[in-house]
Amino acid sequence: MTAARQPGLRVAVLQATGLVNSAAENIRRIAARAQEARQRGANLLVTPELFASGYAPTLVHGTDGTTHRQQLAAIAAGHGIALVASTVEHEAGRHYISASLFGPDGAELTRYRKQNLFGADEKSVFTPGTEPPAVVEFSGFKIALGICFDVEFPEFVRSTALAGAELLCVPTAVPLRATDDAGGQPFNTRLIPAMVVPTRALESQLFIAYANHAGPNFAGLSTIADPYGRQLSAAADDGELIVADIDLQTLVEARRDTDYLARFTQSIPSSHL
């Protein structure tokens, strides 16, 4: 007999700014927040992009994150909580921005390499990943990973949902943009967590847990969005730990009410899926 899937999951998202080249302190902060998240009943904690090393691509790309991943796995096991964390990954002379999902026993359930690099700094030192995120099951939910700029592409989120993902966890580092030399107004990057992320959750009918670095230099506004496009929990600008409960019934109802995914699969040849 197949065991029934569990109906819900409590997700925590950490918003904080990683200190550049201060891995020991950043790892300590993740451990403290993992303990807090567990005390608040969370089963899963999502942390920002390259938090362990600090987000500064040209400064941190040269240090492989193997040790960081070992430390993060120990945090997950030590606090009995699943953990999503982003690290630098080296392989065959290439450098990647990666994200890992560690189970509450410390096992690395999946690792994903960022496909959509953002900006000149990332592109100058990192190689884009070529494989789509795997979908793995944890606590009754089918989970996949994305990283930052990935979620801004609707086709990335849609393809992940079509692969079976019900929760997309997204470590991110979205900075604020300064006014240019001519006094022109920059793109308001706060629109990404405030508007784009909930829209992606709505149009692809899945939950998204989006963990950004905090202000004053980053956009903040980390969020947990549901398949109706609602923000179940959202941070402000400063460091914060947000928590929300997600459940499969909401997912079922959203996909029944507006069958975006079913319509999409019906509109393209099966050979293209």
Buried (B, 14 or more C-beta within 10 A) or exposed (E): EEEEEEEBBBBBBBBBBBBBEBBEEBBEBBBEBBBBBBEEEBBBBBBBBBBBBBBBBEBBBEBBBEEBBEBBBBBBBBBEBBBBBBBBBBEEEEBBBBBBBBBBEBEBBBBBBBBBBBEEBBEEBBBBBEEBBBBBEBBBBBBBBBBBBBBBBEEBBBBBBBBBBBBBBBBBBBBBEEEEEEEEEEEEBBEBBBEBBBBBBBBBBBBBBBBBBBBEEBBBBBBBBBBBBBBBBBBEBEBBBBBBBBBBEBBEEBBEEBEBBEEBEEEEEEEEE
